[in-house]
Amino acid sequence: GAPPESGWLPEVVSVGVFLAVRDARFGGPSGELDFLAWVDALNHEILHVEQSARLVTTPADAVRFIPEVWARFHRGSTMTVVAQTKQTAEVAFAHPPFLFPGPWMESRRRTLVSALVRAGAAQPSVRAGRDGDHGTRFHLSWR
């Protein structure tokens, strides 16, 4: 089952912690890239557990579980698969305006790429674009 409600961090607190860790641990000229590599490693571990528990064996499986996995860890934003074909998907990410800074959004994009790779995707691609005033649309593709 899901962790207790008291275990959730609201998105604004989560983003604040995310940025504080970045600023405290990853300064210097290569700080942004080092920080994203650190986030990639954390997400790799989380994805391993989540995808193993759900028997994710294809990129389509990984896409199908995006909303569920997102909801397990986040409150205040949602991810919804709005379209999916055999080798593409669109994921709507609804969130308050101006909440997520560029580095945070890049880490989300990279997390989606990692989910596709862990599920066996070849040539995964994830592009992000605005979706109105309160969201982002991720365009995923793979072979």
C-alpha positions as CSV (number, residue, x, y, z in Angstrom):
1,G,0.0,0.0,0.0
2,A,0.8,3.7,-0.1
3,P,2.9,5.3,2.7
4,P,0.8,7.2,5.3
5,E,-0.3,10.7,4.3
6,S,2.1,12.1,6.9
7,G,5.0,10.7,4.8
8,W,4.4,12.9,1.8
9,L,6.2,16.2,1.2
10,P,4.2,18.9,-0.6
11,E,5.8,19.8,-3.9
12,V,6.9,23.2,-2.8
13,V,8.9,21.7,0.1
14,S,10.3,19.0,-2.2
15,V,11.5,21.6,-4.7
16,G,13.0,23.7,-1.9
17,V,15.0,20.7,-0.6
18,F,16.0,19.7,-4.1
19,L,17.4,23.2,-4.7
20,A,19.1,23.4,-1.3
21,V,20.9,20.1,-1.9
22,R,22.0,21.4,-5.3
23,D,23.3,24.6,-3.9
24,A,25.1,23.0,-0.9
25,R,26.6,20.0,-2.5
26,F,27.1,20.8,-6.2
27,G,28.7,24.2,-6.6
28,G,31.5,25.0,-9.0
29,P,31.8,24.9,-12.7
30,S,30.5,21.4,-13.2
31,G,27.9,21.6,-10.4
32,E,24.8,21.4,-12.6
33,L,26.0,18.4,-14.5
34,D,27.2,16.7,-11.3
35,F,23.9,17.4,-9.6
36,L,21.9,15.9,-12.5
37,A,24.1,12.8,-12.4
38,W,23.4,12.5,-8.7
39,V,19.7,12.8,-9.3
40,D,19.9,10.3,-12.2
41,A,21.6,7.8,-9.8
42,L,18.8,8.3,-7.2
43,N,16.1,7.9,-9.8
44,H,17.8,4.8,-11.2
45,E,17.4,3.1,-7.8
46,I,13.8,4.2,-7.3
47,L,12.9,3.1,-10.9
48,H,14.6,-0.3,-10.2
49,V,12.3,-0.9,-7.2
50,E,9.2,0.5,-8.8
51,Q,9.6,-1.2,-12.2
52,S,10.5,-4.6,-10.6
53,A,7.5,-4.5,-8.4
54,R,5.2,-3.9,-11.4
55,L,6.9,-6.4,-13.7
56,V,7.7,-3.7,-16.2
57,T,9.2,-5.4,-19.3
58,T,8.5,-3.0,-22.1
59,P,8.6,0.8,-22.6
60,A,4.8,0.8,-23.0
61,D,4.6,-0.8,-19.5
62,A,6.9,1.9,-18.2
63,V,4.7,4.6,-19.7
64,R,1.5,3.0,-18.4
65,F,2.8,3.2,-14.8
66,I,4.1,6.8,-14.9
67,P,1.0,8.3,-13.2
68,E,0.9,5.7,-10.5
69,V,4.6,5.9,-9.7
70,W,4.4,9.7,-9.7
71,A,1.5,9.8,-7.3
72,R,3.3,7.5,-4.9
73,F,5.9,10.2,-4.3
74,H,4.3,13.5,-5.1
75,R,1.4,15.7,-3.9
76,G,0.4,18.9,-5.6
77,S,1.1,17.9,-9.2
78,T,0.0,15.0,-11.4
79,M,1.3,13.1,-14.5
80,T,-1.3,11.7,-16.9
81,V,-0.7,9.7,-20.0
82,V,-2.8,11.5,-22.6
83,A,-1.8,9.6,-25.7
84,Q,0.2,6.5,-26.4
85,T,1.2,4.4,-29.5
86,K,3.5,1.5,-29.9
87,Q,6.6,3.8,-29.8
88,T,5.4,7.2,-28.6
89,A,3.6,8.7,-25.7
90,E,2.5,12.1,-24.5
91,V,2.4,12.8,-20.7
92,A,0.7,15.8,-19.3
93,F,2.4,17.1,-16.2
94,A,0.0,19.4,-14.3
95,H,1.6,21.7,-11.7
96,P,1.3,25.2,-10.2
97,P,2.8,27.9,-12.4
98,F,6.5,28.8,-11.7
99,L,6.9,26.0,-9.1
100,F,9.6,24.0,-11.0
101,P,12.8,25.6,-12.0
102,G,14.8,24.6,-15.1
103,P,17.2,22.1,-13.4
104,W,14.3,20.4,-11.7
105,M,12.4,20.0,-15.0
106,E,15.5,18.7,-16.7
107,S,15.8,16.1,-13.9
108,R,12.2,15.0,-14.6
109,R,12.9,14.7,-18.3
110,R,15.9,12.6,-17.6
111,T,13.9,10.4,-15.2
112,L,11.5,9.6,-18.0
113,V,14.4,8.7,-20.3
114,S,15.8,6.5,-17.6
115,A,12.4,4.7,-17.1
116,L,12.3,4.0,-20.9
117,V,15.9,2.7,-20.9
118,R,15.3,0.4,-17.8
119,A,12.3,-1.0,-19.7
120,G,14.4,-1.9,-22.7
121,A,13.8,1.1,-25.0
122,A,16.3,1.7,-27.8
123,Q,16.9,5.3,-28.8
124,P,14.7,6.9,-26.1
125,S,13.9,10.5,-26.5
126,V,11.9,12.8,-24.2
127,R,11.2,16.4,-25.1
128,A,9.4,18.9,-22.8
129,G,7.2,21.8,-23.7
130,R,4.8,24.1,-22.0
131,D,1.2,22.9,-21.7
132,G,-0.8,26.1,-21.0
133,D,-0.1,28.1,-17.9
134,H,-0.2,25.2,-15.4
135,G,1.7,22.4,-17.0
136,T,4.3,20.8,-19.1
137,R,3.8,18.3,-21.9
138,F,6.4,15.5,-22.2
139,H,6.7,13.9,-25.7
140,L,8.3,10.4,-25.4
141,S,9.5,8.2,-28.2
142,W,11.6,5.0,-28.5
143,R,12.3,2.0,-30.7
